[in-house]
């Protein structure tokens, strides 16, 4: 129920803002780090293209899982999740 939105919510504008803000910030960061070899900012561009194009086989995907309860202390239970 946490992912549900209220009826009438302008999800198109919200989705555009959710993609537009990080994309703009990523673009600005490429200018700040121009010529710096230690900072690779081009990885975000590839991931953004995968998200926008709804790639069936993403190459740069990631997933963060936060466990609660007893699973946090038991490696076998963590693997089952």
Secondary structure, DSSP 8 states (H G I E B T S, - for coil): -TT---TT--HHHHHHHHHHHHHHHHHHHHHHTTT-TT---THHHHHHHHHHTT-SS-SS--------GGGGG-HHHHHH-
